[in-house]
Amino acid sequence: MKTLLFAIALVAVLGACSERPQALQTSKQDTPAYSGTDKAFASPGWKQGDKASWESQLKARTQQGQNDYARMN
């Protein structure tokens, strides 16, 4: 009886020591970010593939929503 309990405890302890592989499942991205996606939720003022439009959208988003100094005024 003691050996059975010892065996169960040993399996439980050794099972907790193992770790499953945590491979990051991402797709390979060879294209620049401004080239766009096929998603429908893109920003309305942005033109897909236009680098200047992409940069102006990032600048506007930074100034309007992510700049804490601008929000305090």
C-alpha positions in Angstrom: 0.0 0.0 0.0 2.8 2.4 0.9 4.6 1.7 -2.4 1.4 2.5 -4.3 1.0 5.8 -2.6 4.7 6.5 -3.1 4.4 5.7 -6.8 1.4 8.0 -7.2 3.2 10.8 -5.3 6.3 10.3 -7.4 4.3 10.5 -10.6 2.5 13.6 -9.4 5.8 15.3 -8.4 7.6 14.4 -11.6 4.6 15.4 -13.7 4.7 18.9 -12.2 8.4 19.2 -13.0 8.0 18.9 -16.7 7.2 21.8 -18.9 5.5 21.9 -22.3 7.4 23.7 -25.1 6.1 27.3 -25.5 6.9 28.0 -29.1 5.7 31.3 -30.4 3.2 30.7 -33.2 3.6 33.8 -35.4 3.6 34.1 -39.1 6.7 35.2 -41.0 6.5 38.9 -41.7 8.6 39.9 -44.7 6.6 43.0 -45.6 6.8 46.4 -43.9 4.0 47.4 -41.6 2.7 50.2 -43.8 2.0 47.7 -46.6 -1.2 46.8 -44.9 -3.4 43.8 -44.1 -6.5 42.3 -45.4 -8.4 43.3 -42.3 -11.4 45.6 -42.4 -10.6 47.5 -39.2 -7.9 49.8 -40.6 -7.9 53.4 -39.7 -10.1 55.5 -42.0 -7.4 58.1 -43.1 -4.7 55.5 -43.9 -4.0 54.3 -47.4 -2.7 50.8 -47.7 0.9 50.8 -49.0 1.6 54.5 -48.5 4.5 55.0 -46.1 3.8 58.8 -45.6 0.2 58.1 -44.8 1.2 55.4 -42.3 3.7 57.7 -40.6 1.1 60.6 -40.4 -1.5 58.2 -38.8 1.1 57.1 -36.2 2.0 60.7 -35.4 -1.7 61.7 -35.1 -2.4 58.7 -32.8 0.5 59.5 -30.6 -0.4 63.1 -30.3 -4.1 62.6 -29.7 -4.4 59.5 -27.6 -1.0 58.4 -26.2 0.6 61.6 -25.2 0.0 62.2 -21.5 1.4 65.7 -21.6 -1.2 66.7 -24.3 -4.1 65.2 -22.3 -3.4 67.2 -19.2 -4.2 70.6 -20.9 
